[in-house]
């Protein structure tokens, strides 16, 4: 049985890597780098020359590091949405708002 303590993992990384000072950019960059390291350590990369999408399935999961892949993807998308929200002002165009909503939808999709 594989176990991942999601709440403590998320809260620890958020407080350590940027969210204490509302620095969503730093946290997003941390999530991207961490995701790359985790993918490499479990040998679940997308290929070298050409991108070949790999879907994470139950048969691939061998340890709890595999479970951190969708968690880090969701955190990265959420952090980017919060970064866009900070940059958004009242007179900005609706494209930034649209991009923000798309990132939040991606975060929700990754969390499922």
C-alpha positions as CSV (number, residue, x, y, z in Angstrom):
1,X,0.0,0.0,0.0
2,X,1.3,3.4,-1.0
3,X,0.7,6.4,1.2
4,X,1.4,10.2,0.6
5,X,0.5,12.7,3.3
6,X,-0.8,15.5,1.0
7,X,-1.6,18.2,3.4
8,X,1.7,18.2,5.3
9,X,3.7,17.9,2.0
10,X,1.9,20.9,0.5
11,X,1.9,23.1,3.5
12,X,5.6,22.4,4.2
13,X,6.7,23.2,0.7
14,X,4.4,26.3,0.4
15,X,5.8,27.8,3.6
16,X,9.4,27.0,2.7
17,X,9.5,28.0,-0.9
18,X,7.8,31.3,-1.3
19,X,4.3,31.5,-0.1
20,X,5.3,32.9,3.3
21,X,5.9,36.2,1.4
22,X,3.2,35.7,-1.2
23,X,5.9,34.9,-3.9
24,X,3.9,32.7,-6.2
25,X,6.5,32.9,-8.9
26,X,9.2,31.4,-6.7
27,X,6.8,28.6,-5.6
28,X,5.8,27.8,-9.2
29,X,9.5,27.6,-10.2
30,X,10.1,25.3,-7.2
31,X,7.2,23.1,-8.3
32,X,8.5,22.9,-11.9
33,X,12.0,22.0,-10.8
34,X,10.8,19.5,-8.2
35,X,8.5,17.9,-10.8
36,X,11.4,17.5,-13.2
37,X,13.6,15.9,-10.4
38,X,10.8,13.5,-9.4
39,X,10.1,12.5,-13.0
40,X,13.7,11.8,-13.6
41,X,14.1,9.8,-10.3
42,X,11.2,7.5,-11.1
43,X,12.2,7.2,-14.8
44,X,8.8,8.7,-16.0
45,X,10.0,11.3,-18.5
46,X,8.3,12.3,-21.7
47,X,11.2,11.5,-24.1
48,X,14.2,13.4,-25.2
49,X,13.9,14.8,-28.7
50,X,10.1,14.7,-29.3
51,X,7.4,15.1,-26.6
52,X,5.5,11.9,-26.1
53,X,2.7,12.3,-23.6
54,X,2.7,9.7,-20.8
55,X,-0.4,9.2,-18.8
56,X,0.1,8.2,-15.2
57,X,-1.8,5.0,-14.6
58,X,-2.2,2.7,-11.6
59,X,0.1,0.1,-13.2
60,X,3.0,2.7,-13.3
61,X,2.8,3.6,-9.6
62,X,5.4,1.7,-7.6
63,X,6.2,4.1,-4.8
64,X,4.9,7.4,-3.3
65,X,7.1,9.5,-5.6
66,X,4.7,8.6,-8.4
67,X,1.8,10.1,-6.4
68,X,3.7,13.4,-6.1
69,X,3.6,13.9,-9.9
70,X,0.0,15.0,-10.1
71,X,0.3,16.8,-6.8
72,X,3.2,18.9,-8.1
73,X,1.4,19.6,-11.4
74,X,-1.7,20.8,-9.5
75,X,0.4,23.0,-7.2
76,X,2.3,24.4,-10.2
77,X,-0.9,25.3,-12.1
78,X,-2.5,26.8,-8.9
79,X,0.5,28.9,-8.2
80,X,0.6,30.2,-11.7
81,X,-3.1,31.2,-11.4
82,X,-2.4,33.0,-8.2
83,X,0.6,34.8,-9.8
84,X,-1.7,35.9,-12.6
85,X,-4.3,37.0,-10.1
86,X,-1.8,39.2,-8.3
87,X,-0.7,40.8,-11.6
88,X,-4.3,41.4,-12.7
89,X,-5.7,44.9,-12.3
90,X,-9.2,46.2,-12.7
91,X,-8.6,47.8,-16.2
92,X,-6.7,44.7,-17.6
93,X,-8.1,42.9,-20.6
94,X,-10.2,39.8,-20.3
95,X,-7.5,37.6,-21.8
96,X,-5.5,37.6,-18.5
97,X,-8.7,36.6,-16.7
98,X,-9.3,33.9,-19.2
99,X,-5.8,32.6,-18.7
100,X,-6.2,32.6,-15.0
101,X,-9.4,30.6,-15.2
102,X,-7.8,28.0,-17.5
103,X,-4.9,27.5,-15.1
104,X,-7.3,27.0,-12.2
105,X,-9.2,24.4,-14.3
106,X,-6.0,22.6,-15.0
107,X,-5.2,22.6,-11.3
108,X,-8.6,21.0,-10.6
109,X,-8.1,18.5,-13.3
110,X,-4.7,17.5,-11.9
111,X,-6.1,17.1,-8.4
112,X,-8.6,14.5,-9.5
